[in-house]
Amino acid sequence: MATKRIAIEQLIPGMFIVEMDVPWYRTPFLFHKRLVNDLRTIELMKQHGIRMVTIDTSKGSDLPSTTTQPSANAESTSPNVPVPSESTPEQGIEHKSDTQPAVVIYAQAQEAVERIFDDLERGVPPTPEATKAIVSNVLDQVLNDRAAIATQVAIQKIKQFDRSLTTHALDTCILSLIVAIESELDQPLQELVGMGALLHDAGYVRLPRNLVRKRDECTGQDKTLLEQHCKLGVTLLSEHPGMHEEVLRIVREHHERSDKSGFPSGLGHDQISRLAQIVGIVDFYDGMVSRRGTRPAMIPHDAVRQLFLAGERGQFEKTLVEVMIRSIGVYPVGSLVRLNTGEQAVVVGVNPQQRLKPLVKVTTDPQGGAYTTPIEIDLAASSSDHTVRTVLRVLDPTRERVNIGIHLDTTLPRAA
């Protein structure tokens, strides 16, 4: 790496930044390591108080070899400077290209969310711009390839023995965005859902870690204390001006239930923000399929059944439960199933319009022998050999001694 520290006035399009003199959470940029594409980005950096940056000349342009240091406004005339893009960046938010792998998007978003929660623990709430930047990147990936990002969620659940607040926040954000899209919300509302989902558990940073870690097992006074995280989160996030009221409502109301059995205020259906209801349903589901403390993760199919029953009991609006199940499928990504042919398969994608016919990767033959190369099949499509395959039942990967991760951690077919 060949780095140079330069003044913002020396920055020109084509340079690659590796560091700025202002903390990331005070800027609208999700990543400070970035290629400067146009003059508008430089102006945005100036507006946010950035005065010095470090550039890597091995990845981008170097300073012009002249004795006079031209201003940023004059750089566009230099023959060594790329022509500025005609497109207008959305407040400095980085949008990934369609070719960016979902695993990279997930890893970068996870790193950014970890920074947010580290800052929250220090009493520094994130800016609305920083939160929106993460959500916009994830939303792009959800729109581009829903199956791939849903697969990353499933993979991470398998890899991590005990889910942290940050991974739960990111997974809730991803699944909430999928449900928001399936609910046909417009993009601004989708972004608010994602922001609220990302920050819904922010209040937990104000509570003892050991208590938060075993939160699903707590009773009595400990449970009452944990239920304060909704109000604590709103208080913490309200310390930064500009956070949208709908985002704060999601943080405050995501544990409220339509039948008034929720907390912290016991609100009824008509009193709960619809966006908060979406995040609440996703949070309920993700909590069931995640390992927490000594409580093992529930099989996704069983969690879907519990979600359906919660809708039947009136805890959640039935139409939203229906949308959630349509979004993740009756057999969510990562489910291990037995087919009517006797074969064993791993669900790798969802058909929203035909929830009982997911995309699967068939891993064993009817006798239990492993296929050398797993067969990828869309159960909703006609088979070339005219074999009609259906899901017979769901299996427990632990009992079957199957490592689901090795079948998911590859390039997968795209779901509708």
C-alpha positions as a printed NumPy array, in Angstrom:
array([[  0.   ,   0.   ,   0.   ],
       [  1.336,   3.434,  -0.993],
       [ -0.459,   5.983,   1.162],
       [ -0.383,   9.766,   1.348],
       [ -2.178,  12.127,   3.709],
       [ -3.575,  15.094,   1.813],
       [ -5.9  ,  18.033,   2.354],
       [ -9.478,  17.753,   1.144],
       [ -8.696,  20.56 ,  -1.355],
       [ -6.205,  18.221,  -3.049],
       [ -8.685,  15.372,  -3.417],
       [ -9.799,  14.622,  -6.97 ],
       [-12.043,  12.036,  -8.636],
       [-10.141,   8.831,  -9.275],
       [ -8.335,   8.81 ,  -5.924],
       [ -8.885,   5.932,  -3.486],
       [ -9.476,   6.97 ,   0.134],
       [ -8.457,   4.68 ,   3.007],
       [ -9.028,   7.068,   5.92 ],
       [-10.768,  10.332,   6.811],
       [-10.2  ,  12.674,   9.752],
       [-13.85 ,  12.494,  10.864],
       [-15.383,   9.373,  12.483],
       [-17.504,   7.316,  10.078],
       [-20.682,   7.758,  12.147],
       [-20.522,  11.54 ,  11.672],
       [-20.601,  11.181,   7.9  ],
       [-23.124,   9.706,   5.462],
       [-20.487,   7.246,   4.204],
       [-20.859,   3.63 ,   5.267],
       [-17.258,   2.821,   4.35 ],
       [-14.365,   5.265,   4.504],
       [-12.348,   3.084,   2.14 ],
       [-13.759,   4.156,  -1.183],
       [-12.969,   5.291,  -4.711],
       [-13.954,   8.915,  -5.268],
       [-16.128,   8.915,  -8.383],
       [-17.12 ,  12.545,  -8.761],
       [-16.851,  16.11 ,  -7.485],
       [-20.221,  15.94 ,  -5.733],
       [-18.804,  13.35 ,  -3.311],
       [-15.914,  15.689,  -2.48 ],
       [-18.327,  18.547,  -1.82 ],
       [-20.392,  16.28 ,   0.447],
       [-17.239,  15.382,   2.389],
       [-16.436,  19.068,   2.861],
       [-19.978,  19.726,   4.1  ],
       [-19.462,  17.093,   6.827],
       [-16.292,  18.713,   8.098],
       [-13.703,  16.422,   6.531],
       [-10.439,  18.333,   6.129],
       [ -7.752,  15.648,   5.716],
       [ -7.829,  12.232,   4.028],
       [ -5.362,   9.416,   3.422],
       [ -5.23 ,   8.039,  -0.12 ],
       [ -3.792,   4.793,  -1.496],
       [ -2.053,   5.571,  -4.783],
       [ -1.756,   1.872,  -5.635],
       [ -5.546,   1.671,  -5.944],
       [ -6.303,   5.092,  -7.394],
       [ -4.871,   8.32 ,  -8.772],
       [ -1.898,  10.097,  -7.23 ],
       [ -1.425,  13.842,  -6.8  ],
       [ -0.775,  15.569, -10.135],
       [  2.941,  16.003, -10.774],
       [  2.765,  19.777, -10.7  ],
       [  4.156,  22.325,  -8.262],
       [  0.823,  24.074,  -7.976],
       [ -1.85 ,  22.3  ,  -6.01 ],
       [ -5.111,  23.025,  -7.801],
       [ -8.385,  23.263,  -5.975],
       [-10.968,  20.474,  -6.11 ],
       [-13.134,  22.579,  -8.429],
       [-10.346,  22.822, -10.971],
       [ -9.455,  19.139, -11.081],
       [-12.021,  18.209, -13.696],
       [ -9.885,  19.89 , -16.37 ],
       [ -6.825,  17.735, -15.617],
       [ -6.076,  15.154, -18.356],
       [ -5.284,  12.569, -15.627],
       [ -8.678,  12.886, -13.953],
       [-11.578,  10.611, -14.915],
       [-14.654,  12.337, -16.275],
       [-17.104,  12.917, -13.378],
       [-20.151,  10.689, -13.35 ],
       [-23.387,  12.213, -14.594],
       [-25.384,  10.402, -11.915],
       [-26.116,  12.115,  -8.627],
       [-25.155,  10.116,  -5.527],
       [-27.856,   9.737,  -2.913],
       [-26.262,  11.628,  -0.036],
       [-23.029,   9.675,  -0.301],
       [-24.638,   6.273,   0.128],
       [-22.643,   3.552,  -1.571],
       [-24.661,   1.299,  -3.835],
       [-23.04 ,  -2.004,  -4.689],
       [-22.941,  -3.289,  -8.225],
       [-25.05 ,  -6.273,  -9.228],
       [-21.916,  -8.421,  -9.325],
       [-21.02 ,  -7.858,  -5.667],
       [-21.412, -11.263,  -3.928],
       [-24.006, -11.493,  -1.173],
       [-21.354, -12.851,   1.177],
       [-19.383,  -9.606,   0.76 ],
       [-22.464,  -7.427,   1.253],
       [-23.361,  -9.375,   4.408],
       [-19.828,  -9.202,   5.829],
       [-19.503,  -5.463,   5.176],
       [-22.929,  -4.755,   6.646],
       [-22.119,  -6.888,   9.689],
       [-18.9  ,  -4.932,  10.246],
       [-20.794,  -1.654,   9.997],
       [-23.518,  -2.806,  12.409],
       [-20.853,  -3.912,  14.89 ],
       [-19.398,  -0.389,  14.738],
       [-22.847,   1.061,  15.423],
       [-23.342,  -1.13 ,  18.494],
       [-19.808,  -0.425,  19.73 ],
       [-20.591,   3.286,  19.48 ],
       [-23.974,   2.813,  21.165],
       [-22.227,   1.18 ,  24.127],
       [-20.08 ,   4.316,  24.389],
       [-23.223,   6.453,  24.317],
       [-22.782,   7.592,  20.708],
       [-25.997,   7.029,  18.693],
       [-25.657,   6.543,  14.92 ],
       [-26.62 ,   9.266,  12.496],
       [-29.722,   8.653,  10.383],
       [-27.45 ,   8.888,   7.313],
       [-25.094,   6.161,   8.538],
       [-27.994,   3.856,   9.379],
       [-29.68 ,   4.501,   6.045],
       [-26.413,   3.783,   4.215],
       [-26.264,   0.257,   5.643],
       [-29.927,  -0.37 ,   4.878],
       [-29.622,   0.93 ,   1.304],
       [-26.763,  -1.463,   0.563],
       [-28.659,  -4.409,   2.006],
       [-31.86 ,  -3.36 ,   0.216],
       [-30.023,  -3.305,  -3.121],
       [-28.866,  -6.868,  -2.515],
       [-32.354,  -8.02 ,  -1.484],
       [-33.778,  -6.525,  -4.678],
       [-30.996,  -7.989,  -6.833],
       [-30.89 , -11.503,  -5.403],
       [-33.18 , -12.314,  -2.514],
       [-32.142, -15.986,  -2.402],
       [-28.447, -15.185,  -2.057],
       [-28.824, -12.799,   0.891],
       [-31.365, -15.089,   2.609],
       [-28.803, -17.873,   2.226],
       [-26.183, -15.759,   3.987],
       [-28.56 , -15.328,   6.921],
       [-28.986, -19.113,   7.115],
       [-25.241, -19.74 ,   6.833],
       [-24.381, -17.317,   9.617],
       [-26.913, -18.934,  11.935],
       [-25.199, -22.278,  11.4  ],
       [-21.682, -20.903,  11.825],
       [-22.256, -18.907,  15.005],
       [-23.031, -20.883,  18.133],
       [-24.57 , -17.959,  20.054],
       [-26.063, -15.05 ,  18.144],
       [-24.925, -11.552,  19.113],
       [-27.064,  -8.434,  19.163],
       [-25.404,  -7.254,  15.955],
       [-26.062, -10.397,  13.937],
       [-29.658, -10.538,  15.185],
       [-30.057,  -6.867,  14.218],
       [-28.689,  -7.447,  10.71 ],
       [-30.712, -10.611,  10.104],
       [-33.875,  -8.916,  11.35 ],
       [-33.118,  -6.031,   8.999],
       [-32.663,  -8.341,   5.992],
       [-35.813, -10.364,   6.647],
       [-37.836,  -7.214,   7.429],
       [-36.794,  -5.717,   4.09 ],
       [-37.92 ,  -8.894,   2.325],
       [-41.31 ,  -8.687,   4.057],
       [-41.561,  -4.947,   3.327],
       [-40.983,  -5.601,  -0.374],
       [-43.482,  -8.469,  -0.352],
       [-45.97 ,  -6.09 ,   1.346],
       [-45.499,  -3.709,  -1.611],
       [-44.367,  -0.798,   0.541],
       [-42.686,   1.984,  -1.396],
       [-38.92 ,   2.415,  -1.133],
       [-38.883,   5.198,   1.501],
       [-41.002,   3.013,   3.798],
       [-38.822,  -0.01 ,   3.03 ],
       [-35.798,   2.001,   4.166],
       [-37.552,   3.063,   7.38 ],
       [-38.448,  -0.567,   8.107],
       [-34.817,  -1.536,   7.584],
       [-33.496,   1.271,   9.787],
       [-35.926,   0.443,  12.578],
       [-35.092,  -3.267,  12.338],
       [-31.372,  -2.53 ,  12.487],
       [-31.79 ,  -0.487,  15.667],
       [-34.732,  -2.256,  17.305],
       [-32.623,  -3.722,  20.115],
       [-30.387,  -0.68 ,  20.67 ],
       [-31.673,  -0.332,  24.238],
       [-30.061,  -3.607,  25.263],
       [-26.646,  -1.896,  25.328],
       [-27.818,  -0.074,  28.474],
       [-28.497,  -3.372,  30.283],
       [-26.083,  -5.952,  31.792],
       [-24.597,  -8.181,  29.084],
       [-25.059, -11.441,  30.981],
       [-28.75 , -10.602,  31.373],
       [-29.155,  -9.827,  27.673],
       [-27.361, -13.039,  26.701],
       [-29.907, -15.205,  28.57 ],
       [-32.908, -12.95 ,  27.886],
       [-35.135, -15.765,  26.625],
       [-34.712, -17.622,  29.906],
       [-35.36 , -14.72 ,  32.303],
       [-38.371, -14.393,  34.587],
       [-39.589, -12.061,  37.323],
       [-37.635,  -8.861,  37.934],
       [-34.993,  -9.734,  35.344],
       [-37.671, -10.063,  32.659],
       [-39.252,  -6.772,  33.721],
       [-35.875,  -5.072,  33.493],
       [-35.204,  -6.523,  30.04 ],
       [-38.567,  -5.23 ,  28.802],
       [-37.275,  -1.718,  29.39 ],
       [-34.952,  -2.035,  26.38 ],
       [-37.639,  -0.62 ,  24.062],
       [-37.883,   2.663,  25.975],
       [-34.13 ,   2.757,  26.614],
       [-33.512,   2.388,  22.884],
       [-35.79 ,   5.302,  22.021],
       [-34.122,   7.482,  24.656],
       [-30.656,   6.617,  23.364],
       [-31.488,   7.152,  19.688],
       [-33.368,  10.381,  20.413],
       [-30.107,  11.911,  21.627],
       [-29.182,  12.348,  17.973],
       [-31.458,  14.814,  16.168],
       [-33.044,  13.798,  12.91 ],
       [-33.929,  10.154,  13.547],
       [-37.272,   9.584,  11.817],
       [-40.261,   9.163,  14.127],
       [-41.282,   5.929,  12.37 ],
       [-37.856,   4.456,  13.17 ],
       [-38.312,   5.409,  16.822],
       [-41.806,   3.891,  16.81 ],
       [-40.387,   0.597,  15.54 ],
       [-37.848,   0.599,  18.377],
       [-40.573,   1.451,  20.901],
       [-43.34 ,  -0.848,  19.597],
       [-41.713,  -3.964,  18.091],
       [-42.722,  -6.049,  21.146],
       [-46.32 ,  -4.794,  21.197],
       [-48.915,  -7.338,  20.089],
       [-52.269,  -6.947,  18.354],
       [-54.088,  -8.645,  21.253],
       [-52.558,  -6.162,  23.755],
       [-50.383,  -8.883,  25.314],
       [-47.124,  -7.153,  24.41 ],
       [-44.914,  -4.584,  26.076],
       [-43.965,  -1.939,  27.094],
       [-47.395,  -0.248,  26.781],
       [-49.84 ,  -3.062,  26.003],
       [-50.98 ,  -1.381,  22.787],
       [-53.687,  -2.889,  20.6  ],
       [-53.588,  -3.552,  16.862],
       [-54.829,  -0.128,  15.74 ],
       [-52.315,   1.63 ,  17.987],
       [-49.194,  -0.14 ,  16.729],
       [-47.267,   1.238,  13.759],
       [-47.604,  -1.108,  10.772],
       [-43.857,  -0.879,  10.228],
       [-43.319,  -1.899,  13.862],
       [-45.669,  -4.85 ,  13.331],
       [-43.516,  -6.051,  10.426],
       [-40.328,  -5.847,  12.489],
       [-42.104,  -7.427,  15.462],
       [-43.108, -10.479,  13.425],
       [-39.604, -10.878,  11.989],
       [-38.013, -10.394,  15.42 ],
       [-40.321, -13.086,  16.832],
       [-39.331, -15.526,  14.074],
       [-35.599, -14.773,  14.1  ],
       [-35.516, -15.167,  17.866],
       [-36.91 , -18.693,  17.527],
       [-34.441, -19.85 ,  14.851],
       [-31.402, -18.414,  16.673],
       [-29.405, -20.038,  19.461],
       [-29.506, -17.962,  22.645],
       [-27.782, -18.929,  25.859],
       [-28.637, -22.549,  26.665],
       [-31.7  , -22.542,  24.426],
       [-31.126, -24.296,  21.075],
       [-32.334, -22.897,  17.774],
       [-35.695, -24.089,  16.516],
       [-35.959, -25.786,  13.122],
       [-37.145, -23.055,  10.668],
       [-40.234, -25.032,   9.627],
       [-41.287, -25.399,  13.28 ],
       [-40.732, -21.665,  13.795],
       [-42.996, -20.94 ,  10.82 ],
       [-45.661, -23.121,  12.438],
       [-45.321, -21.217,  15.726],
       [-45.596, -17.941,  13.815],
       [-48.792, -19.17 ,  12.147],
       [-50.249, -20.17 ,  15.522],
       [-49.358, -16.756,  16.98 ],
       [-51.382, -15.218,  14.141],
       [-54.276, -17.557,  14.902],
       [-54.162, -16.484,  18.569],
       [-54.392, -12.849,  17.504],
       [-50.917, -11.816,  18.613],
       [-50.118, -10.681,  15.079],
       [-52.289,  -9.514,  12.221],
       [-53.053, -12.581,  10.096],
       [-52.448, -10.814,   6.787],
       [-48.937,  -9.804,   7.902],
       [-48.221, -13.335,   9.098],
       [-49.33 , -14.536,   5.678],
       [-46.946, -12.108,   3.985],
       [-44.104, -13.213,   6.273],
       [-44.68 , -16.892,   5.5  ],
       [-44.965, -16.125,   1.793],
       [-41.641, -14.276,   2.03 ],
       [-39.625, -16.966,   3.821],
       [-41.623, -20.005,   2.709],
       [-43.184, -22.842,   4.65 ],
       [-39.765, -24.453,   4.276],
       [-37.306, -21.556,   4.751],
       [-33.817, -21.513,   3.261],
       [-31.603, -23.925,   5.195],
       [-34.357, -26.454,   5.934],
       [-33.463, -30.15 ,   5.592],
       [-36.291, -32.141,   4.008],
       [-37.178, -35.658,   2.905],
       [-38.768, -35.832,  -0.542],
       [-41.494, -38.251,  -1.656],
       [-38.844, -40.025,  -3.735],
       [-36.927, -40.924,  -0.568],
       [-34.193, -38.45 ,  -1.426],
       [-32.873, -35.936,   1.083],
       [-32.562, -32.265,   0.149],
       [-31.629, -28.849,   1.499],
       [-33.888, -25.873,   0.74 ],
       [-31.874, -23.184,  -1.048],
       [-34.6  , -20.856,  -2.302],
       [-38.251, -19.91 ,  -1.956],
       [-41.095, -19.721,  -4.466],
       [-43.295, -16.999,  -2.899],
       [-46.317, -17.985,  -4.98 ],
       [-45.903, -21.717,  -4.32 ],
       [-44.677, -21.93 ,  -0.748],
       [-44.847, -25.736,  -0.6  ],
       [-42.533, -26.072,  -3.598],
       [-39.185, -24.491,  -2.753],
       [-35.916, -24.617,  -4.642],
       [-33.869, -27.489,  -3.263],
       [-30.466, -29.087,  -3.563],
       [-30.973, -32.871,  -3.542],
       [-28.034, -34.368,  -1.636],
       [-28.763, -38.11 ,  -1.271],
       [-30.411, -40.831,  -3.328],
       [-33.458, -42.825,  -2.09 ],
       [-31.137, -45.351,  -0.435],
       [-29.293, -42.643,   1.503],
       [-26.175, -42.607,  -0.61 ],
       [-24.678, -39.138,  -1.208],
       [-24.802, -37.719,  -4.728],
       [-21.33 , -36.801,  -5.954],
       [-22.77 , -33.554,  -7.226],
       [-25.985, -32.412,  -5.503],
       [-28.879, -31.862,  -7.901],
       [-30.442, -28.394,  -7.891],
       [-34.178, -28.595,  -8.529],
       [-37.091, -26.152,  -8.521],
       [-39.966, -28.229,  -7.165],
       [-42.421, -25.846,  -8.816],
       [-40.976, -26.53 , -12.293],
       [-41.467, -29.538, -14.53 ],
       [-38.689, -32.108, -14.253],
       [-36.796, -33.142, -17.37 ],
       [-37.229, -36.818, -16.421],
       [-40.914, -36.249, -15.533],
       [-40.288, -37.143, -11.865],
       [-42.702, -35.287,  -9.599],
       [-40.874, -34.399,  -6.4  ],
       [-42.629, -32.995,  -3.32 ],
       [-41.604, -32.373,   0.274],
       [-42.675, -35.299,   2.431],
       [-41.463, -34.066,   5.819],
       [-38.906, -31.85 ,   7.545],
       [-35.818, -33.383,   9.159],
       [-33.672, -32.256,  12.069],
       [-30.122, -31.678,  10.759],
       [-28.65 , -32.459,  14.185],
       [-30.338, -35.859,  14.382],
       [-29.507, -36.629,  10.771],
       [-25.917, -35.443,  11.342],
       [-26.041, -33.195,   8.297],
       [-23.971, -30.023,   8.017],
       [-26.4  , -27.73 ,   6.211],
       [-23.712, -25.068,   5.782],
       [-21.641, -27.043,   3.274],
       [-24.657, -27.263,   0.981],
       [-25.532, -23.574,   1.295],
       [-22.108, -21.961,   1.128],
       [-21.894, -21.967,  -2.664],
       [-23.389, -20.051,  -5.603],
       [-27.1  , -20.78 ,  -5.582],
       [-29.968, -20.464,  -8.074],
       [-32.063, -17.353,  -7.686],
       [-35.513, -17.455,  -6.202],
       [-38.422, -15.434,  -7.527]])
